Every structure is written in C-alpha cells, then in structure tokens.
Amino acid sequence: MSISLTLSKREKKSRSVAKIMAIAGAWFVLYWGNERFWNTLLFKVFGLHENSKFGQAAVFFFADSVKITLLLVGITFVVTMIRSFITIERTRAFLGGKRQGVGNVMAASAGVVTPFCSCSAVPVFIGFLSSDFFHREYRLA
C-alpha cells in the first residue's frame, strides 16, 4: 500500500492563497502598529519626553523608516503580482492597432497607474520631505 504525497492543483492554489492572505494580514498588522510600537518603545521604555524635539524626531525617524520600508515592500509585491498577469504580448495586443496618439495616451496612463522606479519614487519621496508640513512641524530652513 502506497500513499501519494502529491497535492492537487486546487490544494496547491488554496495553500498559496492562504499564504498570501497571511502575509498580507501580517503586513497590515505591522503597518497599523508601527507608530504605536515606536511611541511605546521610545517614550515608555527608554523614557524620552513626548513633547521634546528629540523625542518627536526619534519617533519620526524610526516610525517613518519602517513605514517607508513596509510601503516599498507592499508596493513591490502588488506591482509584481500585477506584472505577472500582464505580459508583453498582452500589452502589445492591447495597444496594437491603435492610432499613435491614442496608443501613447493609453501607454502613459498604464505607466501612471504603477509608477515604480527610481525615476518616480525618488522625486515623490523628496517631495514629501520638502513639503510645507515637514518644514513647519520640524522647523527646518
């Protein structure tokens, strides 16, 4: 009597979906609890003062560093999943046969939806850092 250890396609797919859902759940818990974690660690454990500039700067640095890392990991995952379904052949078929102006607008619109490269991510990040809110809150020149 032999026991087959292979999984059916349906079982493999359901396990993959369960893993993805577990990872997504863990990502949301980390993202949601990030600032609370750093507030507790820095103010309650290490005893920094909540109203001091150093305390606020430390929370800002650690919480936003983790937040940016989580966002980059999340965006990379989502874009990778989307790109696994959109092949070059599908894109060519979708854009092929269109007039040049219409095709250019459609291609640019598709690129705007998932702007994930250093050409767009770095300027957006610099824009966040140079915003009026950042300068007003942390009194930078």
N, CA, C and O atoms as CSV, one atom per row, in Angstrom:
chain,resi,resn,atom,element,x,y,z
A,1,MET,N,N,0.842,-1.166,0.000
A,1,MET,CA,C,0.000,0.000,0.000
A,1,MET,C,C,0.893,1.237,0.000
A,1,MET,O,O,1.757,1.378,0.866
A,2,SER,N,N,0.692,2.128,-0.959
A,2,SER,CA,C,1.482,3.352,-1.032
A,2,SER,C,C,0.564,4.560,-0.871
A,2,SER,O,O,-0.594,4.551,-1.289
A,3,ILE,N,N,1.110,5.577,-0.264
A,3,ILE,CA,C,0.349,6.809,-0.043
A,3,ILE,C,C,0.947,7.881,-0.940
A,3,ILE,O,O,2.156,8.112,-0.940
A,4,SER,N,N,0.085,8.523,-1.695
A,4,SER,CA,C,0.542,9.576,-2.587
A,4,SER,C,C,0.726,10.865,-1.795
A,4,SER,O,O,-0.170,11.289,-1.066
A,5,LEU,N,N,1.880,11.478,-1.942
A,5,LEU,CA,C,2.182,12.703,-1.214
A,5,LEU,C,C,2.059,13.945,-2.093
A,5,LEU,O,O,2.392,15.047,-1.656
A,6,THR,N,N,1.594,13.781,-3.300
A,6,THR,CA,C,1.466,14.941,-4.179
A,6,THR,C,C,0.140,15.645,-3.901
A,6,THR,O,O,-0.861,15.014,-3.563
A,7,LEU,N,N,0.163,16.953,-4.050
A,7,LEU,CA,C,-1.030,17.754,-3.849
A,7,LEU,C,C,-1.676,18.053,-5.189
A,7,LEU,O,O,-0.995,18.194,-6.204
A,8,SER,N,N,-2.977,18.146,-5.179
A,8,SER,CA,C,-3.676,18.505,-6.405
A,8,SER,C,C,-3.459,19.992,-6.685
A,8,SER,O,O,-3.006,20.736,-5.815
A,9,LYS,N,N,-3.783,20.410,-7.892
A,9,LYS,CA,C,-3.621,21.819,-8.255
A,9,LYS,C,C,-4.490,22.703,-7.366
A,9,LYS,O,O,-4.070,23.788,-6.966
A,10,ARG,N,N,-5.686,22.245,-7.063
A,10,ARG,CA,C,-6.600,23.018,-6.228
A,10,ARG,C,C,-6.020,23.194,-4.812
A,10,ARG,O,O,-6.095,24.284,-4.243
A,11,GLU,N,N,-5.444,22.126,-4.249
A,11,GLU,CA,C,-4.849,22.217,-2.916
A,11,GLU,C,C,-3.640,23.149,-2.914
A,11,GLU,O,O,-3.464,23.923,-1.973
A,12,LYS,N,N,-2.802,23.085,-3.957
A,12,LYS,CA,C,-1.643,23.973,-4.051
A,12,LYS,C,C,-2.095,25.427,-4.151
A,12,LYS,O,O,-1.520,26.311,-3.518
A,13,LYS,N,N,-3.124,25.661,-4.947
A,13,LYS,CA,C,-3.620,27.021,-5.126
A,13,LYS,C,C,-4.209,27.556,-3.821
A,13,LYS,O,O,-3.972,28.709,-3.461
A,14,SER,N,N,-4.973,26.726,-3.112
A,14,SER,CA,C,-5.575,27.190,-1.861
A,14,SER,C,C,-4.500,27.454,-0.807
A,14,SER,O,O,-4.638,28.383,-0.011
A,15,ARG,N,N,-3.436,26.654,-0.790
A,15,ARG,CA,C,-2.335,26.915,0.139
A,15,ARG,C,C,-1.610,28.207,-0.219
A,15,ARG,O,O,-1.228,28.971,0.668
A,16,SER,N,N,-1.421,28.456,-1.506
A,16,SER,CA,C,-0.763,29.698,-1.931
A,16,SER,C,C,-1.603,30.909,-1.561
A,16,SER,O,O,-1.075,31.916,-1.090
A,17,VAL,N,N,-2.898,30.812,-1.773
A,17,VAL,CA,C,-3.785,31.922,-1.426
A,17,VAL,C,C,-3.776,32.146,0.079
A,17,VAL,O,O,-3.773,33.291,0.530
A,18,ALA,N,N,-3.772,31.068,0.867
A,18,ALA,CA,C,-3.728,31.187,2.319
A,18,ALA,C,C,-2.432,31.849,2.769
A,18,ALA,O,O,-2.448,32.673,3.683
A,19,LYS,N,N,-1.306,31.501,2.140
A,19,LYS,CA,C,-0.018,32.122,2.484
A,19,LYS,C,C,-0.032,33.611,2.158
A,19,LYS,O,O,0.429,34.434,2.950
A,20,ILE,N,N,-0.560,33.947,0.993
A,20,ILE,CA,C,-0.620,35.356,0.595
A,20,ILE,C,C,-1.503,36.138,1.550
A,20,ILE,O,O,-1.164,37.258,1.932
A,21,MET,N,N,-2.630,35.561,1.937
A,21,MET,CA,C,-3.533,36.234,2.874
A,21,MET,C,C,-2.870,36.407,4.251
A,21,MET,O,O,-3.040,37.442,4.895
A,22,ALA,N,N,-2.128,35.407,4.693
A,22,ALA,CA,C,-1.428,35.504,5.978
A,22,ALA,C,C,-0.350,36.587,5.927
A,22,ALA,O,O,-0.196,37.360,6.872
A,23,ILE,N,N,0.384,36.640,4.834
A,23,ILE,CA,C,1.424,37.668,4.682
A,23,ILE,C,C,0.805,39.051,4.615
A,23,ILE,O,O,1.317,39.993,5.221
A,24,ALA,N,N,-0.304,39.182,3.877
A,24,ALA,CA,C,-0.990,40.474,3.789
A,24,ALA,C,C,-1.516,40.898,5.159
A,24,ALA,O,O,-1.440,42.073,5.520
A,25,GLY,N,N,-2.045,39.949,5.912
A,25,GLY,CA,C,-2.519,40.252,7.255
A,25,GLY,C,C,-1.390,40.710,8.163
A,25,GLY,O,O,-1.545,41.665,8.924
A,26,ALA,N,N,-0.257,40.028,8.082
A,26,ALA,CA,C,0.905,40.417,8.878
A,26,ALA,C,C,1.396,41.809,8.477
A,26,ALA,O,O,1.787,42.606,9.330
A,27,TRP,N,N,1.373,42.093,7.173
A,27,TRP,CA,C,1.789,43.423,6.695
A,27,TRP,C,C,0.885,44.505,7.283
A,27,TRP,O,O,1.376,45.529,7.759
A,28,PHE,N,N,-0.434,44.286,7.255
A,28,PHE,CA,C,-1.365,45.279,7.801
A,28,PHE,C,C,-1.183,45.469,9.299
A,28,PHE,O,O,-1.262,46.595,9.789
A,29,VAL,N,N,-0.940,44.387,10.037
A,29,VAL,CA,C,-0.719,44.498,11.479
A,29,VAL,C,C,0.561,45.298,11.748
A,29,VAL,O,O,0.571,46.172,12.616
A,30,LEU,N,N,1.627,45.008,11.017
A,30,LEU,CA,C,2.879,45.756,11.193
A,30,LEU,C,C,2.698,47.232,10.854
A,30,LEU,O,O,3.175,48.105,11.578
A,31,TYR,N,N,2.004,47.507,9.745
A,31,TYR,CA,C,1.805,48.890,9.324
A,31,TYR,C,C,0.937,49.643,10.337
A,31,TYR,O,O,1.227,50.790,10.678
A,32,TRP,N,N,-0.123,48.994,10.813
A,32,TRP,CA,C,-1.051,49.628,11.744
A,32,TRP,C,C,-0.390,49.879,13.101
A,32,TRP,O,O,-0.618,50.924,13.711
A,33,GLY,N,N,0.412,48.951,13.572
A,33,GLY,CA,C,1.007,49.072,14.892
A,33,GLY,C,C,2.363,49.735,14.934
A,33,GLY,O,O,2.960,49.858,16.004
A,34,ASN,N,N,2.859,50.163,13.789
A,34,ASN,CA,C,4.200,50.724,13.698
A,34,ASN,C,C,4.397,51.926,14.625
A,34,ASN,O,O,5.302,51.923,15.459
A,35,GLU,N,N,3.564,52.937,14.483
A,35,GLU,CA,C,3.758,54.161,15.265
A,35,GLU,C,C,3.509,53.911,16.755
A,35,GLU,O,O,4.214,54.458,17.603
A,36,ARG,N,N,2.515,53.091,17.072
A,36,ARG,CA,C,2.267,52.758,18.480
A,36,ARG,C,C,3.478,52.062,19.094
A,36,ARG,O,O,3.865,52.347,20.228
A,37,PHE,N,N,4.066,51.152,18.333
A,37,PHE,CA,C,5.249,50.438,18.821
A,37,PHE,C,C,6.378,51.405,19.153
A,37,PHE,O,O,6.966,51.326,20.231
A,38,TRP,N,N,6.685,52.318,18.231
A,38,TRP,CA,C,7.795,53.246,18.456
A,38,TRP,C,C,7.478,54.237,19.564
A,38,TRP,O,O,8.367,54.601,20.334
A,39,ASN,N,N,6.218,54.684,19.663
A,39,ASN,CA,C,5.836,55.563,20.773
A,39,ASN,C,C,6.053,54.867,22.113
A,39,ASN,O,O,6.622,55.447,23.038
A,40,THR,N,N,5.597,53.626,22.207
A,40,THR,CA,C,5.753,52.872,23.450
A,40,THR,C,C,7.226,52.634,23.758
A,40,THR,O,O,7.667,52.853,24.886
A,41,LEU,N,N,7.986,52.190,22.768
A,41,LEU,CA,C,9.389,51.879,22.995
A,41,LEU,C,C,10.189,53.113,23.408
A,41,LEU,O,O,10.943,53.079,24.379
A,42,LEU,N,N,10.015,54.200,22.661
A,42,LEU,CA,C,10.850,55.380,22.922
A,42,LEU,C,C,10.389,56.184,24.133
A,42,LEU,O,O,11.219,56.707,24.877
A,43,PHE,N,N,9.079,56.291,24.340
A,43,PHE,CA,C,8.600,57.130,25.431
A,43,PHE,C,C,8.436,56.371,26.742
A,43,PHE,O,O,8.758,56.900,27.806
A,44,LYS,N,N,7.951,55.171,26.679
A,44,LYS,CA,C,7.705,54.425,27.920
A,44,LYS,C,C,8.927,53.608,28.347
A,44,LYS,O,O,9.279,53.599,29.526
A,45,VAL,N,N,9.573,52.924,27.406
A,45,VAL,CA,C,10.706,52.064,27.758
A,45,VAL,C,C,11.984,52.884,27.945
A,45,VAL,O,O,12.668,52.756,28.960
A,46,PHE,N,N,12.302,53.729,26.956
A,46,PHE,CA,C,13.548,54.500,27.032
A,46,PHE,C,C,13.391,55.831,27.755
A,46,PHE,O,O,14.390,56.490,28.043
A,47,GLY,N,N,12.166,56.240,28.054
A,47,GLY,CA,C,11.931,57.425,28.871
A,47,GLY,C,C,12.126,58.765,28.184
A,47,GLY,O,O,12.325,59.774,28.861
A,48,LEU,N,N,12.075,58.802,26.861
A,48,LEU,CA,C,12.153,60.106,26.190
A,48,LEU,C,C,10.867,60.890,26.468
A,48,LEU,O,O,9.811,60.300,26.694
A,49,HIS,N,N,10.962,62.200,26.452
A,49,HIS,CA,C,9.788,63.042,26.678
A,49,HIS,C,C,9.016,63.202,25.376
A,49,HIS,O,O,9.589,63.460,24.317
A,50,GLU,N,N,7.687,63.040,25.486
A,50,GLU,CA,C,6.846,63.098,24.290
A,50,GLU,C,C,6.849,64.469,23.633
A,50,GLU,O,O,6.710,64.560,22.413
A,51,ASN,N,N,7.000,65.527,24.400
A,51,ASN,CA,C,6.931,66.880,23.852
A,51,ASN,C,C,8.291,67.450,23.466
A,51,ASN,O,O,8.369,68.578,22.978
A,52,SER,N,N,9.354,66.696,23.676
A,52,SER,CA,C,10.675,67.205,23.317
A,52,SER,C,C,10.903,67.055,21.811
A,52,SER,O,O,10.345,66.166,21.169
A,53,LYS,N,N,11.721,67.932,21.274
A,53,LYS,CA,C,12.033,67.864,19.848
A,53,LYS,C,C,12.793,66.589,19.520
A,53,LYS,O,O,12.568,65.979,18.474
A,54,PHE,N,N,13.694,66.185,20.411
A,54,PHE,CA,C,14.450,64.959,20.180
A,54,PHE,C,C,13.529,63.739,20.174
A,54,PHE,O,O,13.656,62.865,19.317
A,55,GLY,N,N,12.607,63.685,21.125
A,55,GLY,CA,C,11.666,62.576,21.182
A,55,GLY,C,C,10.794,62.493,19.934
A,55,GLY,O,O,10.588,61.412,19.381
A,56,GLN,N,N,10.292,63.624,19.505
A,56,GLN,CA,C,9.470,63.650,18.294
A,56,GLN,C,C,10.290,63.293,17.055
A,56,GLN,O,O,9.812,62.587,16.167
A,57,ALA,N,N,11.519,63.783,17.004
A,57,ALA,CA,C,12.382,63.464,15.858
A,57,ALA,C,C,12.720,61.976,15.831
A,57,ALA,O,O,12.757,61.370,14.761
A,58,ALA,N,N,12.964,61.389,16.991
A,58,ALA,CA,C,13.284,59.959,17.053
A,58,ALA,C,C,12.096,59.120,16.596
A,58,ALA,O,O,12.263,58.175,15.825
A,59,VAL,N,N,10.897,59.460,17.065
A,59,VAL,CA,C,9.700,58.732,16.629
A,59,VAL,C,C,9.507,58.906,15.132
A,59,VAL,O,O,9.220,57.943,14.421
A,60,PHE,N,N,9.664,60.131,14.656
A,60,PHE,CA,C,9.508,60.384,13.223
A,60,PHE,C,C,10.490,59.530,12.417
A,60,PHE,O,O,10.102,58.888,11.440
A,61,PHE,N,N,11.758,59.524,12.828
A,61,PHE,CA,C,12.775,58.789,12.085
A,61,PHE,C,C,12.478,57.296,12.061
A,61,PHE,O,O,12.417,56.691,10.990
A,62,PHE,N,N,12.292,56.697,13.237
A,62,PHE,CA,C,12.103,55.252,13.292
A,62,PHE,C,C,10.769,54.819,12.682
A,62,PHE,O,O,10.725,53.873,11.896
A,63,ALA,N,N,9.692,55.501,13.038
A,63,ALA,CA,C,8.371,55.110,12.535
A,63,ALA,C,C,8.290,55.295,11.021
A,63,ALA,O,O,7.762,54.430,10.322
A,64,ASP,N,N,8.802,56.397,10.511
A,64,ASP,CA,C,8.711,56.624,9.069
A,64,ASP,C,C,9.683,55.750,8.293
A,64,ASP,O,O,9.394,55.379,7.155
A,65,SER,N,N,10.822,55.412,8.872
A,65,SER,CA,C,11.729,54.475,8.195
A,65,SER,C,C,11.067,53.119,8.018
A,65,SER,O,O,11.131,52.521,6.944
A,66,VAL,N,N,10.436,52.641,9.074
A,66,VAL,CA,C,9.733,51.354,8.982
A,66,VAL,C,C,8.540,51.474,8.043
A,66,VAL,O,O,8.282,50.563,7.256
A,67,LYS,N,N,7.809,52.581,8.114
A,67,LYS,CA,C,6.640,52.774,7.257
A,67,LYS,C,C,7.035,52.791,5.783
A,67,LYS,O,O,6.376,52.162,4.956
A,68,ILE,N,N,8.096,53.499,5.456
A,68,ILE,CA,C,8.556,53.555,4.066
A,68,ILE,C,C,9.004,52.184,3.590
A,68,ILE,O,O,8.721,51.794,2.457
A,69,THR,N,N,9.703,51.448,4.452
A,69,THR,CA,C,10.119,50.090,4.092
A,69,THR,C,C,8.915,49.198,3.851
A,69,THR,O,O,8.877,48.455,2.870
A,70,LEU,N,N,7.931,49.265,4.738
A,70,LEU,CA,C,6.717,48.459,4.555
A,70,LEU,C,C,5.975,48.843,3.273
A,70,LEU,O,O,5.490,47.976,2.546
A,71,LEU,N,N,5.891,50.134,3.006
A,71,LEU,CA,C,5.215,50.575,1.779
A,71,LEU,C,C,5.955,50.102,0.537
A,71,LEU,O,O,5.331,49.648,-0.422
A,72,LEU,N,N,7.279,50.204,0.549
A,72,LEU,CA,C,8.045,49.731,-0.609
A,72,LEU,C,C,7.885,48.231,-0.809
A,72,LEU,O,O,7.734,47.765,-1.939
A,73,VAL,N,N,7.918,47.477,0.280
A,73,VAL,CA,C,7.722,46.027,0.168
A,73,VAL,C,C,6.318,45.727,-0.352
A,73,VAL,O,O,6.146,44.886,-1.235
A,74,GLY,N,N,5.312,46.415,0.196
A,74,GLY,CA,C,3.930,46.201,-0.244
A,74,GLY,C,C,3.721,46.575,-1.697
A,74,GLY,O,O,3.102,45.821,-2.449
A,75,ILE,N,N,4.229,47.727,-2.101
A,75,ILE,CA,C,4.069,48.168,-3.489
A,75,ILE,C,C,4.810,47.234,-4.433
A,75,ILE,O,O,4.298,46.888,-5.498
A,76,THR,N,N,6.014,46.824,-4.046
A,76,THR,CA,C,6.764,45.887,-4.879
A,76,THR,C,C,5.996,44.591,-5.065
A,76,THR,O,O,5.939,44.057,-6.172
A,77,PHE,N,N,5.409,44.084,-3.996
A,77,PHE,CA,C,4.635,42.851,-4.081
A,77,PHE,C,C,3.432,43.015,-5.007
A,77,PHE,O,O,3.201,42.181,-5.882
A,78,VAL,N,N,2.665,44.092,-4.813
A,78,VAL,CA,C,1.467,44.308,-5.630
A,78,VAL,C,C,1.833,44.491,-7.100
A,78,VAL,O,O,1.190,43.913,-7.976
A,79,VAL,N,N,2.856,45.285,-7.372
A,79,VAL,CA,C,3.270,45.516,-8.759
A,79,VAL,C,C,3.783,44.226,-9.388
A,79,VAL,O,O,3.517,43.958,-10.560
A,80,THR,N,N,4.509,43.432,-8.623
A,80,THR,CA,C,4.992,42.152,-9.139
A,80,THR,C,C,3.828,41.228,-9.465
A,80,THR,O,O,3.848,40.540,-10.486
A,81,MET,N,N,2.824,41.208,-8.613
A,81,MET,CA,C,1.638,40.381,-8.879
A,81,MET,C,C,0.923,40.865,-10.146
A,81,MET,O,O,0.517,40.060,-10.985
A,82,ILE,N,N,0.778,42.165,-10.271
A,82,ILE,CA,C,0.113,42.713,-11.464
A,82,ILE,C,C,0.924,42.389,-12.710
A,82,ILE,O,O,0.369,41.979,-13.730
A,83,ARG,N,N,2.243,42.574,-12.625
A,83,ARG,CA,C,3.090,42.326,-13.794
A,83,ARG,C,C,3.147,40.854,-14.173
A,83,ARG,O,O,3.447,40.527,-15.321
A,84,SER,N,N,2.865,39.962,-13.234
A,84,SER,CA,C,2.854,38.536,-13.576
A,84,SER,C,C,1.664,38.187,-14.462
A,84,SER,O,O,1.700,37.192,-15.185
A,85,PHE,N,N,0.606,39.001,-14.413
A,85,PHE,CA,C,-0.567,38.765,-15.251
A,85,PHE,C,C,-0.526,39.549,-16.555
A,85,PHE,O,O,-1.206,39.192,-17.517
A,86,ILE,N,N,0.264,40.611,-16.591
A,86,ILE,CA,C,0.331,41.458,-17.786
A,86,ILE,C,C,1.645,41.167,-18.493
A,86,ILE,O,O,2.708,41.611,-18.057
A,87,THR,N,N,1.566,40.432,-19.568
A,87,THR,CA,C,2.761,40.097,-20.335
A,87,THR,C,C,2.985,41.128,-21.433
A,87,THR,O,O,2.107,41.936,-21.737
A,88,ILE,N,N,4.162,41.087,-22.014
A,88,ILE,CA,C,4.466,41.997,-23.121
A,88,ILE,C,C,3.541,41.719,-24.299
A,88,ILE,O,O,3.103,42.645,-24.981
A,89,GLU,N,N,3.245,40.456,-24.535
A,89,GLU,CA,C,2.359,40.101,-25.642
A,89,GLU,C,C,0.964,40.682,-25.431
A,89,GLU,O,O,0.358,41.190,-26.374
A,90,ARG,N,N,0.450,40.612,-24.208
A,90,ARG,CA,C,-0.873,41.194,-23.915
A,90,ARG,C,C,-0.849,42.704,-24.104
A,90,ARG,O,O,-1.790,43.284,-24.646
A,91,THR,N,N,0.217,43.329,-23.662
A,91,THR,CA,C,0.324,44.781,-23.812
A,91,THR,C,C,0.383,45.167,-25.282
A,91,THR,O,O,-0.281,46.114,-25.704
A,92,ARG,N,N,1.170,44.442,-26.060
A,92,ARG,CA,C,1.244,44.727,-27.498
A,92,ARG,C,C,-0.102,44.513,-28.169
A,92,ARG,O,O,-0.508,45.301,-29.023
A,93,ALA,N,N,-0.792,43.452,-27.784
A,93,ALA,CA,C,-2.107,43.193,-28.371
A,93,ALA,C,C,-3.100,44.279,-27.992
A,93,ALA,O,O,-3.940,44.674,-28.801
A,94,PHE,N,N,-3.001,44.764,-26.749
A,94,PHE,CA,C,-3.919,45.797,-26.285
A,94,PHE,C,C,-3.653,47.132,-26.965
A,94,PHE,O,O,-4.587,47.837,-27.347
A,95,LEU,N,N,-2.383,47.475,-27.116
A,95,LEU,CA,C,-2.031,48.773,-27.706
A,95,LEU,C,C,-1.900,48.718,-29.223
A,95,LEU,O,O,-1.951,49.753,-29.887
A,96,GLY,N,N,-1.733,47.516,-29.777
A,96,GLY,CA,C,-1.557,47.385,-31.211
A,96,GLY,C,C,-2.816,47.760,-31.980
A,96,GLY,O,O,-3.936,47.527,-31.523
A,97,GLY,N,N,-2.612,48.339,-33.143
A,97,GLY,CA,C,-3.740,48.707,-33.995
A,97,GLY,C,C,-4.379,50.032,-33.626
A,97,GLY,O,O,-5.307,50.471,-34.305
A,98,LYS,N,N,-3.919,50.669,-32.588
A,98,LYS,CA,C,-4.452,51.969,-32.182
A,98,LYS,C,C,-3.668,53.058,-32.907
A,98,LYS,O,O,-2.511,52.867,-33.281
A,99,ARG,N,N,-4.311,54.185,-33.095
A,99,ARG,CA,C,-3.592,55.310,-33.658
A,99,ARG,C,C,-2.504,55.735,-32.686
A,99,ARG,O,O,-2.603,55.487,-31.484
A,100,GLN,N,N,-1.473,56.370,-33.204
A,100,GLN,CA,C,-0.315,56.688,-32.382
A,100,GLN,C,C,-0.681,57.549,-31.179
A,100,GLN,O,O,-0.216,57.271,-30.074
A,101,GLY,N,N,-1.479,58.560,-31.352
A,101,GLY,CA,C,-1.864,59.444,-30.244
A,101,GLY,C,C,-2.636,58.703,-29.173
A,101,GLY,O,O,-2.366,58.854,-27.981
A,102,VAL,N,N,-3.606,57.895,-29.604
A,102,VAL,CA,C,-4.414,57.123,-28.649
A,102,VAL,C,C,-3.534,56.092,-27.945
A,102,VAL,O,O,-3.643,55.916,-26.732
A,103,GLY,N,N,-2.671,55.414,-28.684
A,103,GLY,CA,C,-1.769,54.429,-28.090
A,103,GLY,C,C,-0.820,55.051,-27.086
A,103,GLY,O,O,-0.553,54.463,-26.038
A,104,ASN,N,N,-0.306,56.233,-27.394
A,104,ASN,CA,C,0.593,56.919,-26.465
A,104,ASN,C,C,-0.117,57.293,-25.167
A,104,ASN,O,O,0.430,57.121,-24.078
A,105,VAL,N,N,-1.348,57.810,-25.294
A,105,VAL,CA,C,-2.111,58.182,-24.103
A,105,VAL,C,C,-2.424,56.943,-23.264
A,105,VAL,O,O,-2.320,56.986,-22.038
A,106,MET,N,N,-2.805,55.843,-23.911
A,106,MET,CA,C,-3.110,54.614,-23.184
A,106,MET,C,C,-1.857,54.058,-22.508
A,106,MET,O,O,-1.930,53.604,-21.365
A,107,ALA,N,N,-0.723,54.083,-23.183
A,107,ALA,CA,C,0.525,53.591,-22.606
A,107,ALA,C,C,0.957,54.468,-21.425
A,107,ALA,O,O,1.395,53.953,-20.396
A,108,ALA,N,N,0.834,55.781,-21.573
A,108,ALA,CA,C,1.185,56.682,-20.478
A,108,ALA,C,C,0.252,56.480,-19.290
A,108,ALA,O,O,0.692,56.533,-18.142
A,109,SER,N,N,-1.027,56.251,-19.554
A,109,SER,CA,C,-1.985,56.007,-18.469
A,109,SER,C,C,-1.646,54.723,-17.724
A,109,SER,O,O,-1.750,54.678,-16.499
A,110,ALA,N,N,-1.247,53.694,-18.433
A,110,ALA,CA,C,-0.855,52.447,-17.785
A,110,ALA,C,C,0.400,52.654,-16.947
A,110,ALA,O,O,0.532,52.046,-15.885
A,111,GLY,N,N,1.318,53.489,-17.396
A,111,GLY,CA,C,2.531,53.767,-16.639
A,111,GLY,C,C,2.269,54.606,-15.405
A,111,GLY,O,O,2.987,54.483,-14.413
A,112,VAL,N,N,1.244,55.464,-15.449
A,112,VAL,CA,C,0.906,56.305,-14.305
A,112,VAL,C,C,0.318,55.463,-13.181
A,112,VAL,O,O,0.522,55.773,-12.007
A,113,VAL,N,N,-0.403,54.408,-13.521
A,113,VAL,CA,C,-1.045,53.573,-12.512
A,113,VAL,C,C,-0.013,52.899,-11.622
A,113,VAL,O,O,-0.219,52.803,-10.412
A,114,THR,N,N,1.080,52.434,-12.185
A,114,THR,CA,C,2.107,51.750,-11.407
A,114,THR,C,C,3.462,52.408,-11.605
A,114,THR,O,O,4.354,51.810,-12.207
A,115,PRO,N,N,3.637,53.642,-11.103
A,115,PRO,CA,C,4.930,54.296,-11.267
A,115,PRO,C,C,5.917,53.774,-10.226
A,115,PRO,O,O,6.018,54.323,-9.129
A,116,PHE,N,N,6.626,52.736,-10.564
A,116,PHE,CA,C,7.521,52.152,-9.573
A,116,PHE,C,C,8.915,52.003,-10.149
A,116,PHE,O,O,9.312,50.925,-10.593
A,117,CYS,N,N,9.629,53.073,-10.133
A,117,CYS,CA,C,11.042,53.048,-10.485
A,117,CYS,C,C,11.686,54.247,-9.814
A,117,CYS,O,O,10.995,55.090,-9.243
A,118,SER,N,N,12.978,54.323,-9.879
A,118,SER,CA,C,13.663,55.435,-9.222
A,118,SER,C,C,13.317,56.766,-9.879
A,118,SER,O,O,13.453,57.818,-9.254
A,119,CYS,N,N,12.871,56.731,-11.137
A,119,CYS,CA,C,12.510,57.966,-11.829
A,119,CYS,C,C,11.311,58.650,-11.177
A,119,CYS,O,O,11.183,59.872,-11.240
A,120,SER,N,N,10.434,57.865,-10.554
A,120,SER,CA,C,9.258,58.468,-9.925
A,120,SER,C,C,9.279,58.355,-8.409
A,120,SER,O,O,8.809,59.264,-7.725
A,121,ALA,N,N,9.810,57.267,-7.865
A,121,ALA,CA,C,9.781,57.070,-6.415
A,121,ALA,C,C,10.670,58.075,-5.689
A,121,ALA,O,O,10.281,58.603,-4.647
A,122,VAL,N,N,11.842,58.341,-6.219
A,122,VAL,CA,C,12.762,59.276,-5.563
A,122,VAL,C,C,12.194,60.695,-5.556
A,122,VAL,O,O,12.206,61.332,-4.503
A,123,PRO,N,N,11.694,61.223,-6.684
A,123,PRO,CA,C,11.111,62.570,-6.626
A,123,PRO,C,C,9.900,62.670,-5.699
A,123,PRO,O,O,9.714,63.696,-5.043
A,124,VAL,N,N,9.082,61.635,-5.634
A,124,VAL,CA,C,7.934,61.660,-4.730
A,124,VAL,C,C,8.415,61.712,-3.285
A,124,VAL,O,O,7.880,62.479,-2.485
A,125,PHE,N,N,9.416,60.909,-2.940
A,125,PHE,CA,C,9.963,60.906,-1.587
A,125,PHE,C,C,10.572,62.258,-1.251
A,125,PHE,O,O,10.367,62.770,-0.151
A,126,ILE,N,N,11.318,62.842,-2.180
A,126,ILE,CA,C,11.909,64.165,-1.946
A,126,ILE,C,C,10.809,65.208,-1.794
A,126,ILE,O,O,10.929,66.132,-0.989
A,127,GLY,N,N,9.736,65.058,-2.569
A,127,GLY,CA,C,8.592,65.965,-2.438
A,127,GLY,C,C,7.971,65.898,-1.057
A,127,GLY,O,O,7.579,66.924,-0.502
A,128,PHE,N,N,7.874,64.684,-0.488
A,128,PHE,CA,C,7.351,64.547,0.869
A,128,PHE,C,C,8.245,65.277,1.860
A,128,PHE,O,O,7.760,65.986,2.742
A,129,LEU,N,N,9.550,65.100,1.711
A,129,LEU,CA,C,10.485,65.710,2.654
A,129,LEU,C,C,10.548,67.233,2.514
A,129,LEU,O,O,10.848,67.927,3.485
A,130,SER,N,N,10.273,67.751,1.336
A,130,SER,CA,C,10.361,69.199,1.153
A,130,SER,C,C,9.003,69.879,1.296
A,130,SER,O,O,8.878,71.064,0.986
A,131,SER,N,N,7.997,69.166,1.753
A,131,SER,CA,C,6.657,69.745,1.875
A,131,SER,C,C,6.618,70.791,2.986
A,131,SER,O,O,7.453,70.789,3.890
A,132,ASP,N,N,5.639,71.678,2.901
A,132,ASP,CA,C,5.466,72.718,3.917
A,132,ASP,C,C,5.196,72.116,5.288
A,132,ASP,O,O,5.672,72.636,6.297
A,133,PHE,N,N,4.433,71.021,5.333
A,133,PHE,CA,C,4.118,70.384,6.613
A,133,PHE,C,C,5.386,69.940,7.325
A,133,PHE,O,O,5.537,70.161,8.526
A,134,PHE,N,N,6.296,69.317,6.590
A,134,PHE,CA,C,7.539,68.819,7.185
A,134,PHE,C,C,8.342,69.977,7.761
A,134,PHE,O,O,8.851,69.886,8.878
A,135,HIS,N,N,8.457,71.063,7.007
A,135,HIS,CA,C,9.241,72.205,7.473
A,135,HIS,C,C,8.570,72.892,8.656
A,135,HIS,O,O,9.244,73.338,9.585
A,136,ARG,N,N,7.240,72.977,8.620
A,136,ARG,CA,C,6.517,73.642,9.686
A,136,ARG,C,C,6.615,72.839,10.996
A,136,ARG,O,O,6.805,73.420,12.064
A,137,GLU,N,N,6.486,71.511,10.913
A,137,GLU,CA,C,6.500,70.675,12.105
A,137,GLU,C,C,7.884,70.561,12.722
A,137,GLU,O,O,8.014,70.504,13.945
A,138,TYR,N,N,8.910,70.527,11.898
A,138,TYR,CA,C,10.255,70.286,12.421
A,138,TYR,C,C,11.176,71.497,12.286
A,138,TYR,O,O,12.382,71.397,12.516
A,139,ARG,N,N,10.601,72.637,11.913
A,139,ARG,CA,C,11.275,73.923,11.846
A,139,ARG,C,C,12.633,73.854,11.168
A,139,ARG,O,O,13.657,74.255,11.720
A,140,LEU,N,N,12.600,73.327,9.945
A,140,LEU,CA,C,13.811,73.285,9.146
A,140,LEU,C,C,13.848,74.486,8.216
A,140,LEU,O,O,12.802,75.050,7.895
A,141,ALA,N,N,15.006,74.876,7.789
A,141,ALA,CA,C,15.138,76.038,6.904
A,141,ALA,C,C,14.643,75.716,5.527
A,141,ALA,O,O,14.674,76.572,4.644
